[in-house]
Amino acid sequence: MKLFLQILLIVSSVLLVLLVLLHRGRGGGLSSLFGGGMQSSLSGSSVVEKNLDRLTLFCAAVWLISIVGIGLLVKLG
């Protein structure tokens, strides 16, 4: 069980990093430094971006559950 949760944690961590990097920049961060700020303010939220948000939240929930599960297994066992 612990091995499964560790593998799930690694996979969800890598997937979460990739999903976050796929998001479009919205604020005055590094994306606007390279000229991405104008383009992101002109276009609205699309269906693809909403689905990407949902997928990112699902992956974050899986990541959180695996962290809590590993923590409980380490504490109890």
N, C-alpha and C positions, 0 to 999 in steps of 0.2 A: 504494500500500500504506500509506504514511504517512497519507494522508487518511482511508482506511478506519479505521485504528487510532485516529485522533483523533476521528472521529465515534463510534466504538464506545466510546471513553473518556467522551465527553460524555454519551451515552445511558446508559451503565452507571452513571455518577456520579449522575445525576438519579434513576435507578431505585433505586439503592442508598440514597439519602437518603430516598426515599419509603417503601421497604420497612422501613428502620430506624424511621421514624416510626410505622409501622403496628403495631409490636410493643407488647405490653402491658408496662407498667412493673413491675419485679420487686423493686427495691431501695428504699433510702431516699432516692432522688433527688428530682427535681422532681415526679414523679408523686405521691409520697406527701405532698408539701406541699399539694396540692390535694385530698386525700382519696382518692387512687387506691390507696393502700397496703393498705387493708383489703379492698378488693374483689379485688385480684389475689392475695391470700393465701388467699382462700376457694375459688377455682376452680382446678381442675387444668389440666394441659396437654391441649389438644384437638387433634384431627386438623388443624384449620385452622391452628393455631399451629405445629404440626410442619411442615406444608407451607410455611408462611411462613418458618420457619427454613431449610428446604432451599433455597427460592428466594432467600433473602438470601445464603446461602453460595455458591450458584451465581453470583449477580450479583457478589459480591465476588471470586470466582475470575476471572470475565471481566474485571473491572476491573484486577486484578493482572496478568493476562496482557497486557492492552493497555498498561499502564504499562511493563512489561518490554520489550514489543515496540517501543514508541516509543523507549525508552532505547537499545535496541540499534541501531535505525535511525539515531538521531542520532549515536551513537558511531561507527558504521561508515561512515556516508555523509556 
